[in-house]
């Protein structure tokens, strides 16, 4: 039974691996006519579960089991690359808590720090 359950879980994980690839998270860059590069960024969530049982004497196979998986891909925004500057443009609704707001502002803060350092030099 353990081998069959292991095979079931391996099959599920293999299918998830096929669905969850880097191109689903960071998309192909899009170059606009004016030289700006847009890189789509998505949030990916997934989950899986499975189980089985020994049904010796109840079925000819002696094993019954199943597995399930789910994947959710949600667009987050775009990385906008123009010259030496990179910024994130969000397409998600505004942040609902302090931690989310800080994460949203981090790229802008880094741009400001970079501009400040460049001016000092």
Phi and psi restraints in degrees (range 20) as a CNS / XPLOR table:
assign (resid 1 and name C) (resid 2 and name N)
       (resid 2 and name CA) (resid 2 and name C) 1.0 -60.3 20.0 2
assign (resid 2 and name N) (resid 2 and name CA)
       (resid 2 and name C) (resid 3 and name N) 1.0 -38.1 20.0 2
assign (resid 2 and name C) (resid 3 and name N)
       (resid 3 and name CA) (resid 3 and name C) 1.0 -63.8 20.0 2
assign (resid 3 and name N) (resid 3 and name CA)
       (resid 3 and name C) (resid 4 and name N) 1.0 -42.2 20.0 2
assign (resid 3 and name C) (resid 4 and name N)
       (resid 4 and name CA) (resid 4 and name C) 1.0 -68.1 20.0 2
assign (resid 4 and name N) (resid 4 and name CA)
       (resid 4 and name C) (resid 5 and name N) 1.0 -38.1 20.0 2
assign (resid 4 and name C) (resid 5 and name N)
       (resid 5 and name CA) (resid 5 and name C) 1.0 -66.3 20.0 2
assign (resid 5 and name N) (resid 5 and name CA)
       (resid 5 and name C) (resid 6 and name N) 1.0 -41.0 20.0 2
assign (resid 5 and name C) (resid 6 and name N)
       (resid 6 and name CA) (resid 6 and name C) 1.0 -62.2 20.0 2
assign (resid 6 and name N) (resid 6 and name CA)
       (resid 6 and name C) (resid 7 and name N) 1.0 -42.7 20.0 2
assign (resid 6 and name C) (resid 7 and name N)
       (resid 7 and name CA) (resid 7 and name C) 1.0 -62.3 20.0 2
assign (resid 7 and name N) (resid 7 and name CA)
       (resid 7 and name C) (resid 8 and name N) 1.0 -40.9 20.0 2
assign (resid 7 and name C) (resid 8 and name N)
       (resid 8 and name CA) (resid 8 and name C) 1.0 -62.0 20.0 2
assign (resid 8 and name N) (resid 8 and name CA)
       (resid 8 and name C) (resid 9 and name N) 1.0 -45.8 20.0 2
assign (resid 8 and name C) (resid 9 and name N)
       (resid 9 and name CA) (resid 9 and name C) 1.0 -68.6 20.0 2
assign (resid 9 and name N) (resid 9 and name CA)
       (resid 9 and name C) (resid 10 and name N) 1.0 -39.0 20.0 2
assign (resid 9 and name C) (resid 10 and name N)
       (resid 10 and name CA) (resid 10 and name C) 1.0 -61.4 20.0 2
assign (resid 10 and name N) (resid 10 and name CA)
       (resid 10 and name C) (resid 11 and name N) 1.0 -42.0 20.0 2
assign (resid 10 and name C) (resid 11 and name N)
       (resid 11 and name CA) (resid 11 and name C) 1.0 -62.9 20.0 2
assign (resid 11 and name N) (resid 11 and name CA)
       (resid 11 and name C) (resid 12 and name N) 1.0 -43.3 20.0 2
assign (resid 11 and name C) (resid 12 and name N)
       (resid 12 and name CA) (resid 12 and name C) 1.0 -62.3 20.0 2
assign (resid 12 and name N) (resid 12 and name CA)
       (resid 12 and name C) (resid 13 and name N) 1.0 -47.4 20.0 2
assign (resid 12 and name C) (resid 13 and name N)
       (resid 13 and name CA) (resid 13 and name C) 1.0 -63.8 20.0 2
assign (resid 13 and name N) (resid 13 and name CA)
       (resid 13 and name C) (resid 14 and name N) 1.0 -36.9 20.0 2
assign (resid 13 and name C) (resid 14 and name N)
       (resid 14 and name CA) (resid 14 and name C) 1.0 -63.2 20.0 2
assign (resid 14 and name N) (resid 14 and name CA)
       (resid 14 and name C) (resid 15 and name N) 1.0 -42.7 20.0 2
assign (resid 14 and name C) (resid 15 and name N)
       (resid 15 and name CA) (resid 15 and name C) 1.0 -66.5 20.0 2
assign (resid 15 and name N) (resid 15 and name CA)
       (resid 15 and name C) (resid 16 and name N) 1.0 -38.4 20.0 2
assign (resid 15 and name C) (resid 16 and name N)
       (resid 16 and name CA) (resid 16 and name C) 1.0 -64.1 20.0 2
assign (resid 16 and name N) (resid 16 and name CA)
       (resid 16 and name C) (resid 17 and name N) 1.0 -43.0 20.0 2
assign (resid 16 and name C) (resid 17 and name N)
       (resid 17 and name CA) (resid 17 and name C) 1.0 -58.1 20.0 2
assign (resid 17 and name N) (resid 17 and name CA)
       (resid 17 and name C) (resid 18 and name N) 1.0 -38.3 20.0 2
assign (resid 17 and name C) (resid 18 and name N)
       (resid 18 and name CA) (resid 18 and name C) 1.0 -67.3 20.0 2
assign (resid 18 and name N) (resid 18 and name CA)
       (resid 18 and name C) (resid 19 and name N) 1.0 -34.1 20.0 2
assign (resid 18 and name C) (resid 19 and name N)
       (resid 19 and name CA) (resid 19 and name C) 1.0 -78.9 20.0 2
assign (resid 19 and name N) (resid 19 and name CA)
       (resid 19 and name C) (resid 20 and name N) 1.0 -34.0 20.0 2
assign (resid 19 and name C) (resid 20 and name N)
       (resid 20 and name CA) (resid 20 and name C) 1.0 -99.0 20.0 2
assign (resid 20 and name N) (resid 20 and name CA)
       (resid 20 and name C) (resid 21 and name N) 1.0 95.5 20.0 2
assign (resid 20 and name C) (resid 21 and name N)
       (resid 21 and name CA) (resid 21 and name C) 1.0 -127.3 20.0 2
assign (resid 21 and name N) (resid 21 and name CA)
       (resid 21 and name C) (resid 22 and name N) 1.0 161.4 20.0 2
assign (resid 21 and name C) (resid 22 and name N)
       (resid 22 and name CA) (resid 22 and name C) 1.0 -59.7 20.0 2
assign (resid 22 and name N) (resid 22 and name CA)
       (resid 22 and name C) (resid 23 and name N) 1.0 -32.4 20.0 2
assign (resid 22 and name C) (resid 23 and name N)
       (resid 23 and name CA) (resid 23 and name C) 1.0 -66.4 20.0 2
assign (resid 23 and name N) (resid 23 and name CA)
       (resid 23 and name C) (resid 24 and name N) 1.0 -17.2 20.0 2
assign (resid 23 and name C) (resid 24 and name N)
       (resid 24 and name CA) (resid 24 and name C) 1.0 -80.8 20.0 2
assign (resid 24 and name N) (resid 24 and name CA)
       (resid 24 and name C) (resid 25 and name N) 1.0 -19.1 20.0 2
assign (resid 24 and name C) (resid 25 and name N)
       (resid 25 and name CA) (resid 25 and name C) 1.0 -100.2 20.0 2
assign (resid 25 and name N) (resid 25 and name CA)
       (resid 25 and name C) (resid 26 and name N) 1.0 -53.8 20.0 2
assign (resid 25 and name C) (resid 26 and name N)
       (resid 26 and name CA) (resid 26 and name C) 1.0 -112.1 20.0 2
assign (resid 26 and name N) (resid 26 and name CA)
       (resid 26 and name C) (resid 27 and name N) 1.0 110.3 20.0 2
assign (resid 26 and name C) (resid 27 and name N)
       (resid 27 and name CA) (resid 27 and name C) 1.0 -78.3 20.0 2
assign (resid 27 and name N) (resid 27 and name CA)
       (resid 27 and name C) (resid 28 and name N) 1.0 178.7 20.0 2
assign (resid 27 and name C) (resid 28 and name N)
       (resid 28 and name CA) (resid 28 and name C) 1.0 -68.0 20.0 2
assign (resid 28 and name N) (resid 28 and name CA)
       (resid 28 and name C) (resid 29 and name N) 1.0 135.1 20.0 2
assign (resid 28 and name C) (resid 29 and name N)
       (resid 29 and name CA) (resid 29 and name C) 1.0 -63.0 20.0 2
assign (resid 29 and name N) (resid 29 and name CA)
       (resid 29 and name C) (resid 30 and name N) 1.0 144.0 20.0 2
assign (resid 29 and name C) (resid 30 and name N)
       (resid 30 and name CA) (resid 30 and name C) 1.0 -116.2 20.0 2
assign (resid 30 and name N) (resid 30 and name CA)
       (resid 30 and name C) (resid 31 and name N) 1.0 122.4 20.0 2
assign (resid 30 and name C) (resid 31 and name N)
       (resid 31 and name CA) (resid 31 and name C) 1.0 -103.8 20.0 2
assign (resid 31 and name N) (resid 31 and name CA)
       (resid 31 and name C) (resid 32 and name N) 1.0 122.6 20.0 2
assign (resid 31 and name C) (resid 32 and name N)
       (resid 32 and name CA) (resid 32 and name C) 1.0 -83.4 20.0 2
assign (resid 32 and name N) (resid 32 and name CA)
       (resid 32 and name C) (resid 33 and name N) 1.0 162.0 20.0 2
assign (resid 32 and name C) (resid 33 and name N)
       (resid 33 and name CA) (resid 33 and name C) 1.0 -58.7 20.0 2
assign (resid 33 and name N) (resid 33 and name CA)
       (resid 33 and name C) (resid 34 and name N) 1.0 -27.2 20.0 2
assign (resid 33 and name C) (resid 34 and name N)
       (resid 34 and name CA) (resid 34 and name C) 1.0 -90.3 20.0 2
assign (resid 34 and name N) (resid 34 and name CA)
       (resid 34 and name C) (resid 35 and name N) 1.0 13.2 20.0 2
assign (resid 34 and name C) (resid 35 and name N)
       (resid 35 and name CA) (resid 35 and name C) 1.0 88.0 20.0 2
assign (resid 35 and name N) (resid 35 and name CA)
       (resid 35 and name C) (resid 36 and name N) 1.0 7.4 20.0 2
assign (resid 35 and name C) (resid 36 and name N)
       (resid 36 and name CA) (resid 36 and name C) 1.0 -86.9 20.0 2
assign (resid 36 and name N) (resid 36 and name CA)
       (resid 36 and name C) (resid 37 and name N) 1.0 135.8 20.0 2
assign (resid 36 and name C) (resid 37 and name N)
       (resid 37 and name CA) (resid 37 and name C) 1.0 -105.6 20.0 2
assign (resid 37 and name N) (resid 37 and name CA)
       (resid 37 and name C) (resid 38 and name N) 1.0 127.5 20.0 2
assign (resid 37 and name C) (resid 38 and name N)
       (resid 38 and name CA) (resid 38 and name C) 1.0 -110.4 20.0 2
assign (resid 38 and name N) (resid 38 and name CA)
       (resid 38 and name C) (resid 39 and name N) 1.0 128.6 20.0 2
assign (resid 38 and name C) (resid 39 and name N)
       (resid 39 and name CA) (resid 39 and name C) 1.0 -119.1 20.0 2
assign (resid 39 and name N) (resid 39 and name CA)
       (resid 39 and name C) (resid 40 and name N) 1.0 111.2 20.0 2
assign (resid 39 and name C) (resid 40 and name N)
       (resid 40 and name CA) (resid 40 and name C) 1.0 -68.0 20.0 2
assign (resid 40 and name N) (resid 40 and name CA)
       (resid 40 and name C) (resid 41 and name N) 1.0 138.7 20.0 2
assign (resid 40 and name C) (resid 41 and name N)
       (resid 41 and name CA) (resid 41 and name C) 1.0 -126.5 20.0 2
assign (resid 41 and name N) (resid 41 and name CA)
       (resid 41 and name C) (resid 42 and name N) 1.0 131.9 20.0 2
assign (resid 41 and name C) (resid 42 and name N)
       (resid 42 and name CA) (resid 42 and name C) 1.0 -124.4 20.0 2
assign (resid 42 and name N) (resid 42 and name CA)
       (resid 42 and name C) (resid 43 and name N) 1.0 158.3 20.0 2
assign (resid 42 and name C) (resid 43 and name N)
       (resid 43 and name CA) (resid 43 and name C) 1.0 -101.2 20.0 2
assign (resid 43 and name N) (resid 43 and name CA)
       (resid 43 and name C) (resid 44 and name N) 1.0 133.3 20.0 2
assign (resid 43 and name C) (resid 44 and name N)
       (resid 44 and name CA) (resid 44 and name C) 1.0 -121.8 20.0 2
assign (resid 44 and name N) (resid 44 and name CA)
       (resid 44 and name C) (resid 45 and name N) 1.0 130.1 20.0 2
assign (resid 44 and name C) (resid 45 and name N)
       (resid 45 and name CA) (resid 45 and name C) 1.0 -126.2 20.0 2
assign (resid 45 and name N) (resid 45 and name CA)
       (resid 45 and name C) (resid 46 and name N) 1.0 141.7 20.0 2
assign (resid 45 and name C) (resid 46 and name N)
       (resid 46 and name CA) (resid 46 and name C) 1.0 -149.0 20.0 2
assign (resid 46 and name N) (resid 46 and name CA)
       (resid 46 and name C) (resid 47 and name N) 1.0 158.9 20.0 2
assign (resid 46 and name C) (resid 47 and name N)
       (resid 47 and name CA) (resid 47 and name C) 1.0 -152.8 20.0 2
assign (resid 47 and name N) (resid 47 and name CA)
       (resid 47 and name C) (resid 48 and name N) 1.0 157.3 20.0 2
assign (resid 47 and name C) (resid 48 and name N)
       (resid 48 and name CA) (resid 48 and name C) 1.0 -152.8 20.0 2
assign (resid 48 and name N) (resid 48 and name CA)
       (resid 48 and name C) (resid 49 and name N) 1.0 161.7 20.0 2
assign (resid 48 and name C) (resid 49 and name N)
       (resid 49 and name CA) (resid 49 and name C) 1.0 -159.7 20.0 2
assign (resid 49 and name N) (resid 49 and name CA)
       (resid 49 and name C) (resid 50 and name N) 1.0 161.6 20.0 2
assign (resid 49 and name C) (resid 50 and name N)
       (resid 50 and name CA) (resid 50 and name C) 1.0 -168.6 20.0 2
assign (resid 50 and name N) (resid 50 and name CA)
       (resid 50 and name C) (resid 51 and name N) 1.0 166.8 20.0 2
assign (resid 50 and name C) (resid 51 and name N)
       (resid 51 and name CA) (resid 51 and name C) 1.0 -171.3 20.0 2
assign (resid 51 and name N) (resid 51 and name CA)
       (resid 51 and name C) (resid 52 and name N) 1.0 167.2 20.0 2
assign (resid 51 and name C) (resid 52 and name N)
       (resid 52 and name CA) (resid 52 and name C) 1.0 -161.3 20.0 2
assign (resid 52 and name N) (resid 52 and name CA)
       (resid 52 and name C) (resid 53 and name N) 1.0 172.0 20.0 2
assign (resid 52 and name C) (resid 53 and name N)
       (resid 53 and name CA) (resid 53 and name C) 1.0 -150.8 20.0 2
assign (resid 53 and name N) (resid 53 and name CA)
       (resid 53 and name C) (resid 54 and name N) 1.0 157.0 20.0 2
assign (resid 53 and name C) (resid 54 and name N)
       (resid 54 and name CA) (resid 54 and name C) 1.0 -84.1 20.0 2
assign (resid 54 and name N) (resid 54 and name CA)
       (resid 54 and name C) (resid 55 and name N) 1.0 116.2 20.0 2
assign (resid 54 and name C) (resid 55 and name N)
       (resid 55 and name CA) (resid 55 and name C) 1.0 -114.2 20.0 2
assign (resid 55 and name N) (resid 55 and name CA)
       (resid 55 and name C) (resid 56 and name N) 1.0 34.0 20.0 2
assign (resid 55 and name C) (resid 56 and name N)
       (resid 56 and name CA) (resid 56 and name C) 1.0 -54.9 20.0 2
assign (resid 56 and name N) (resid 56 and name CA)
       (resid 56 and name C) (resid 57 and name N) 1.0 129.6 20.0 2
assign (resid 56 and name C) (resid 57 and name N)
       (resid 57 and name CA) (resid 57 and name C) 1.0 89.7 20.0 2
assign (resid 57 and name N) (resid 57 and name CA)
       (resid 57 and name C) (resid 58 and name N) 1.0 -18.3 20.0 2
assign (resid 57 and name C) (resid 58 and name N)
       (resid 58 and name CA) (resid 58 and name C) 1.0 -99.0 20.0 2
assign (resid 58 and name N) (resid 58 and name CA)
       (resid 58 and name C) (resid 59 and name N) 1.0 -30.1 20.0 2
assign (resid 58 and name C) (resid 59 and name N)
       (resid 59 and name CA) (resid 59 and name C) 1.0 -134.9 20.0 2
assign (resid 59 and name N) (resid 59 and name CA)
       (resid 59 and name C) (resid 60 and name N) 1.0 155.0 20.0 2
assign (resid 59 and name C) (resid 60 and name N)
       (resid 60 and name CA) (resid 60 and name C) 1.0 -62.4 20.0 2
assign (resid 60 and name N) (resid 60 and name CA)
       (resid 60 and name C) (resid 61 and name N) 1.0 -33.2 20.0 2
assign (resid 60 and name C) (resid 61 and name N)
       (resid 61 and name CA) (resid 61 and name C) 1.0 -75.1 20.0 2
assign (resid 61 and name N) (resid 61 and name CA)
       (resid 61 and name C) (resid 62 and name N) 1.0 -29.9 20.0 2
assign (resid 61 and name C) (resid 62 and name N)
       (resid 62 and name CA) (resid 62 and name C) 1.0 80.9 20.0 2
assign (resid 62 and name N) (resid 62 and name CA)
       (resid 62 and name C) (resid 63 and name N) 1.0 1.2 20.0 2
assign (resid 62 and name C) (resid 63 and name N)
       (resid 63 and name CA) (resid 63 and name C) 1.0 -143.3 20.0 2
assign (resid 63 and name N) (resid 63 and name CA)
       (resid 63 and name C) (resid 64 and name N) 1.0 139.7 20.0 2
assign (resid 63 and name C) (resid 64 and name N)
       (resid 64 and name CA) (resid 64 and name C) 1.0 -134.9 20.0 2
assign (resid 64 and name N) (resid 64 and name CA)
       (resid 64 and name C) (resid 65 and name N) 1.0 137.2 20.0 2
assign (resid 64 and name C) (resid 65 and name N)
       (resid 65 and name CA) (resid 65 and name C) 1.0 -166.6 20.0 2
assign (resid 65 and name N) (resid 65 and name CA)
       (resid 65 and name C) (resid 66 and name N) 1.0 174.4 20.0 2
assign (resid 65 and name C) (resid 66 and name N)
       (resid 66 and name CA) (resid 66 and name C) 1.0 -164.6 20.0 2
assign (resid 66 and name N) (resid 66 and name CA)
       (resid 66 and name C) (resid 67 and name N) 1.0 164.1 20.0 2
assign (resid 66 and name C) (resid 67 and name N)
       (resid 67 and name CA) (resid 67 and name C) 1.0 -146.6 20.0 2
assign (resid 67 and name N) (resid 67 and name CA)
       (resid 67 and name C) (resid 68 and name N) 1.0 159.8 20.0 2
assign (resid 67 and name C) (resid 68 and name N)
       (resid 68 and name CA) (resid 68 and name C) 1.0 -147.5 20.0 2
assign (resid 68 and name N) (resid 68 and name CA)
       (resid 68 and name C) (resid 69 and name N) 1.0 153.7 20.0 2
assign (resid 68 and name C) (resid 69 and name N)
       (resid 69 and name CA) (resid 69 and name C) 1.0 -146.2 20.0 2
assign (resid 69 and name N) (resid 69 and name CA)
       (resid 69 and name C) (resid 70 and name N) 1.0 152.9 20.0 2
assign (resid 69 and name C) (resid 70 and name N)
       (resid 70 and name CA) (resid 70 and name C) 1.0 -141.1 20.0 2
assign (resid 70 and name N) (resid 70 and name CA)
       (resid 70 and name C) (resid 71 and name N) 1.0 142.6 20.0 2
assign (resid 70 and name C) (resid 71 and name N)
       (resid 71 and name CA) (resid 71 and name C) 1.0 -130.8 20.0 2
assign (resid 71 and name N) (resid 71 and name CA)
       (resid 71 and name C) (resid 72 and name N) 1.0 136.0 20.0 2
assign (resid 71 and name C) (resid 72 and name N)
       (resid 72 and name CA) (resid 72 and name C) 1.0 -126.7 20.0 2
assign (resid 72 and name N) (resid 72 and name CA)
       (resid 72 and name C) (resid 73 and name N) 1.0 123.8 20.0 2
assign (resid 72 and name C) (resid 73 and name N)
       (resid 73 and name CA) (resid 73 and name C) 1.0 -115.0 20.0 2
assign (resid 73 and name N) (resid 73 and name CA)
       (resid 73 and name C) (resid 74 and name N) 1.0 123.8 20.0 2
assign (resid 73 and name C) (resid 74 and name N)
       (resid 74 and name CA) (resid 74 and name C) 1.0 -126.5 20.0 2
assign (resid 74 and name N) (resid 74 and name CA)
       (resid 74 and name C) (resid 75 and name N) 1.0 119.9 20.0 2
assign (resid 74 and name C) (resid 75 and name N)
       (resid 75 and name CA) (resid 75 and name C) 1.0 -59.9 20.0 2
assign (resid 75 and name N) (resid 75 and name CA)
       (resid 75 and name C) (resid 76 and name N) 1.0 134.6 20.0 2
assign (resid 75 and name C) (resid 76 and name N)
       (resid 76 and name CA) (resid 76 and name C) 1.0 -104.1 20.0 2
assign (resid 76 and name N) (resid 76 and name CA)
       (resid 76 and name C) (resid 77 and name N) 1.0 -40.7 20.0 2
assign (resid 76 and name C) (resid 77 and name N)
       (resid 77 and name CA) (resid 77 and name C) 1.0 167.3 20.0 2
assign (resid 77 and name N) (resid 77 and name CA)
       (resid 77 and name C) (resid 78 and name N) 1.0 -158.7 20.0 2
assign (resid 77 and name C) (resid 78 and name N)
       (resid 78 and name CA) (resid 78 and name C) 1.0 -133.6 20.0 2
assign (resid 78 and name N) (resid 78 and name CA)
       (resid 78 and name C) (resid 79 and name N) 1.0 140.5 20.0 2
assign (resid 78 and name C) (resid 79 and name N)
       (resid 79 and name CA) (resid 79 and name C) 1.0 -84.8 20.0 2
assign (resid 79 and name N) (resid 79 and name CA)
       (resid 79 and name C) (resid 80 and name N) 1.0 126.0 20.0 2
assign (resid 79 and name C) (resid 80 and name N)
       (resid 80 and name CA) (resid 80 and name C) 1.0 -107.4 20.0 2
assign (resid 80 and name N) (resid 80 and name CA)
       (resid 80 and name C) (resid 81 and name N) 1.0 115.9 20.0 2
assign (resid 80 and name C) (resid 81 and name N)
       (resid 81 and name CA) (resid 81 and name C) 1.0 -109.3 20.0 2
assign (resid 81 and name N) (resid 81 and name CA)
       (resid 81 and name C) (resid 82 and name N) 1.0 118.1 20.0 2
assign (resid 81 and name C) (resid 82 and name N)
       (resid 82 and name CA) (resid 82 and name C) 1.0 -135.5 20.0 2
assign (resid 82 and name N) (resid 82 and name CA)
       (resid 82 and name C) (resid 83 and name N) 1.0 109.5 20.0 2
assign (resid 82 and name C) (resid 83 and name N)
       (resid 83 and name CA) (resid 83 and name C) 1.0 63.6 20.0 2
assign (resid 83 and name N) (resid 83 and name CA)
       (resid 83 and name C) (resid 84 and name N) 1.0 -123.6 20.0 2
assign (resid 83 and name C) (resid 84 and name N)
       (resid 84 and name CA) (resid 84 and name C) 1.0 -94.3 20.0 2
assign (resid 84 and name N) (resid 84 and name CA)
       (resid 84 and name C) (resid 85 and name N) 1.0 0.4 20.0 2
assign (resid 84 and name C) (resid 85 and name N)
       (resid 85 and name CA) (resid 85 and name C) 1.0 -103.1 20.0 2
assign (resid 85 and name N) (resid 85 and name CA)
       (resid 85 and name C) (resid 86 and name N) 1.0 140.7 20.0 2
assign (resid 85 and name C) (resid 86 and name N)
       (resid 86 and name CA) (resid 86 and name C) 1.0 -130.4 20.0 2
assign (resid 86 and name N) (resid 86 and name CA)
       (resid 86 and name C) (resid 87 and name N) 1.0 131.5 20.0 2
assign (resid 86 and name C) (resid 87 and name N)
       (resid 87 and name CA) (resid 87 and name C) 1.0 -140.2 20.0 2
assign (resid 87 and name N) (resid 87 and name CA)
       (resid 87 and name C) (resid 88 and name N) 1.0 159.7 20.0 2
assign (resid 87 and name C) (resid 88 and name N)
       (resid 88 and name CA) (resid 88 and name C) 1.0 -104.6 20.0 2
assign (resid 88 and name N) (resid 88 and name CA)
       (resid 88 and name C) (resid 89 and name N) 1.0 128.7 20.0 2
assign (resid 88 and name C) (resid 89 and name N)
       (resid 89 and name CA) (resid 89 and name C) 1.0 -110.2 20.0 2
assign (resid 89 and name N) (resid 89 and name CA)
       (resid 89 and name C) (resid 90 and name N) 1.0 114.0 20.0 2
assign (resid 89 and name C) (resid 90 and name N)
       (resid 90 and name CA) (resid 90 and name C) 1.0 -81.0 20.0 2
assign (resid 90 and name N) (resid 90 and name CA)
       (resid 90 and name C) (resid 91 and name N) 1.0 146.4 20.0 2
assign (resid 90 and name C) (resid 91 and name N)
       (resid 91 and name CA) (resid 91 and name C) 1.0 -116.1 20.0 2
assign (resid 91 and name N) (resid 91 and name CA)
       (resid 91 and name C) (resid 92 and name N) 1.0 -1.0 20.0 2
assign (resid 91 and name C) (resid 92 and name N)
       (resid 92 and name CA) (resid 92 and name C) 1.0 -79.8 20.0 2
assign (resid 92 and name N) (resid 92 and name CA)
       (resid 92 and name C) (resid 93 and name N) 1.0 160.8 20.0 2
assign (resid 92 and name C) (resid 93 and name N)
       (resid 93 and name CA) (resid 93 and name C) 1.0 -60.0 20.0 2
assign (resid 93 and name N) (resid 93 and name CA)
       (resid 93 and name C) (resid 94 and name N) 1.0 159.4 20.0 2
assign (resid 93 and name C) (resid 94 and name N)
       (resid 94 and name CA) (resid 94 and name C) 1.0 -56.2 20.0 2
assign (resid 94 and name N) (resid 94 and name CA)
       (resid 94 and name C) (resid 95 and name N) 1.0 152.5 20.0 2
assign (resid 94 and name C) (resid 95 and name N)
       (resid 95 and name CA) (resid 95 and name C) 1.0 -59.3 20.0 2
assign (resid 95 and name N) (resid 95 and name CA)
       (resid 95 and name C) (resid 96 and name N) 1.0 143.5 20.0 2
assign (resid 95 and name C) (resid 96 and name N)
       (resid 96 and name CA) (resid 96 and name C) 1.0 -101.2 20.0 2
assign (resid 96 and name N) (resid 96 and name CA)
       (resid 96 and name C) (resid 97 and name N) 1.0 -14.3 20.0 2
assign (resid 96 and name C) (resid 97 and name N)
       (resid 97 and name CA) (resid 97 and name C) 1.0 -139.1 20.0 2
assign (resid 97 and name N) (resid 97 and name CA)
       (resid 97 and name C) (resid 98 and name N) 1.0 171.8 20.0 2
assign (resid 97 and name C) (resid 98 and name N)
       (resid 98 and name CA) (resid 98 and name C) 1.0 -62.2 20.0 2
assign (resid 98 and name N) (resid 98 and name CA)
       (resid 98 and name C) (resid 99 and name N) 1.0 -43.8 20.0 2
assign (resid 98 and name C) (resid 99 and name N)
       (resid 99 and name CA) (resid 99 and name C) 1.0 -61.5 20.0 2
assign (resid 99 and name N) (resid 99 and name CA)
       (resid 99 and name C) (resid 100 and name N) 1.0 -44.1 20.0 2
assign (resid 99 and name C) (resid 100 and name N)
       (resid 100 and name CA) (resid 100 and name C) 1.0 -62.5 20.0 2
assign (resid 100 and name N) (resid 100 and name CA)
       (resid 100 and name C) (resid 101 and name N) 1.0 -39.8 20.0 2
assign (resid 100 and name C) (resid 101 and name N)
       (resid 101 and name CA) (resid 101 and name C) 1.0 -63.4 20.0 2
assign (resid 101 and name N) (resid 101 and name CA)
       (resid 101 and name C) (resid 102 and name N) 1.0 -42.4 20.0 2
assign (resid 101 and name C) (resid 102 and name N)
       (resid 102 and name CA) (resid 102 and name C) 1.0 -62.1 20.0 2
assign (resid 102 and name N) (resid 102 and name CA)
       (resid 102 and name C) (resid 103 and name N) 1.0 -44.4 20.0 2
assign (resid 102 and name C) (resid 103 and name N)
       (resid 103 and name CA) (resid 103 and name C) 1.0 -63.7 20.0 2
assign (resid 103 and name N) (resid 103 and name CA)
       (resid 103 and name C) (resid 104 and name N) 1.0 -37.1 20.0 2
assign (resid 103 and name C) (resid 104 and name N)
       (resid 104 and name CA) (resid 104 and name C) 1.0 -65.3 20.0 2
assign (resid 104 and name N) (resid 104 and name CA)
       (resid 104 and name C) (resid 105 and name N) 1.0 -36.8 20.0 2
assign (resid 104 and name C) (resid 105 and name N)
       (resid 105 and name CA) (resid 105 and name C) 1.0 -84.3 20.0 2
assign (resid 105 and name N) (resid 105 and name CA)
       (resid 105 and name C) (resid 106 and name N) 1.0 -16.5 20.0 2
assign (resid 105 and name C) (resid 106 and name N)
       (resid 106 and name CA) (resid 106 and name C) 1.0 -53.0 20.0 2
assign (resid 106 and name N) (resid 106 and name CA)
       (resid 106 and name C) (resid 107 and name N) 1.0 -48.0 20.0 2
assign (resid 106 and name C) (resid 107 and name N)
       (resid 107 and name CA) (resid 107 and name C) 1.0 -62.1 20.0 2
assign (resid 107 and name N) (resid 107 and name CA)
       (resid 107 and name C) (resid 108 and name N) 1.0 -37.4 20.0 2
assign (resid 107 and name C) (resid 108 and name N)
       (resid 108 and name CA) (resid 108 and name C) 1.0 -67.1 20.0 2
assign (resid 108 and name N) (resid 108 and name CA)
       (resid 108 and name C) (resid 109 and name N) 1.0 -39.6 20.0 2
assign (resid 108 and name C) (resid 109 and name N)
       (resid 109 and name CA) (resid 109 and name C) 1.0 -64.0 20.0 2
assign (resid 109 and name N) (resid 109 and name CA)
       (resid 109 and name C) (resid 110 and name N) 1.0 -42.7 20.0 2
assign (resid 109 and name C) (resid 110 and name N)
       (resid 110 and name CA) (resid 110 and name C) 1.0 -62.7 20.0 2
assign (resid 110 and name N) (resid 110 and name CA)
       (resid 110 and name C) (resid 111 and name N) 1.0 -39.9 20.0 2
assign (resid 110 and name C) (resid 111 and name N)
       (resid 111 and name CA) (resid 111 and name C) 1.0 -60.9 20.0 2
assign (resid 111 and name N) (resid 111 and name CA)
       (resid 111 and name C) (resid 112 and name N) 1.0 -43.3 20.0 2
assign (resid 111 and name C) (resid 112 and name N)
       (resid 112 and name CA) (resid 112 and name C) 1.0 -64.9 20.0 2
assign (resid 112 and name N) (resid 112 and name CA)
       (resid 112 and name C) (resid 113 and name N) 1.0 -42.6 20.0 2
assign (resid 112 and name C) (resid 113 and name N)
       (resid 113 and name CA) (resid 113 and name C) 1.0 -62.0 20.0 2
assign (resid 113 and name N) (resid 113 and name CA)
       (resid 113 and name C) (resid 114 and name N) 1.0 -44.1 20.0 2
assign (resid 113 and name C) (resid 114 and name N)
       (resid 114 and name CA) (resid 114 and name C) 1.0 -62.1 20.0 2
assign (resid 114 and name N) (resid 114 and name CA)
       (resid 114 and name C) (resid 115 and name N) 1.0 -42.9 20.0 2
assign (resid 114 and name C) (resid 115 and name N)
       (resid 115 and name CA) (resid 115 and name C) 1.0 -64.1 20.0 2
assign (resid 115 and name N) (resid 115 and name CA)
       (resid 115 and name C) (resid 116 and name N) 1.0 -40.3 20.0 2
assign (resid 115 and name C) (resid 116 and name N)
       (resid 116 and name CA) (resid 116 and name C) 1.0 -63.1 20.0 2
assign (resid 116 and name N) (resid 116 and name CA)
       (resid 116 and name C) (resid 117 and name N) 1.0 -45.2 20.0 2
assign (resid 116 and name C) (resid 117 and name N)
       (resid 117 and name CA) (resid 117 and name C) 1.0 -64.9 20.0 2
assign (resid 117 and name N) (resid 117 and name CA)
       (resid 117 and name C) (resid 118 and name N) 1.0 -40.4 20.0 2
assign (resid 117 and name C) (resid 118 and name N)
       (resid 118 and name CA) (resid 118 and name C) 1.0 -62.6 20.0 2
assign (resid 118 and name N) (resid 118 and name CA)
       (resid 118 and name C) (resid 119 and name N) 1.0 -39.8 20.0 2
assign (resid 118 and name C) (resid 119 and name N)
       (resid 119 and name CA) (resid 119 and name C) 1.0 -66.8 20.0 2
assign (resid 119 and name N) (resid 119 and name CA)
       (resid 119 and name C) (resid 120 and name N) 1.0 -37.2 20.0 2
assign (resid 119 and name C) (resid 120 and name N)
       (resid 120 and name CA) (resid 120 and name C) 1.0 -66.0 20.0 2
assign (resid 120 and name N) (resid 120 and name CA)
       (resid 120 and name C) (resid 121 and name N) 1.0 -34.9 20.0 2
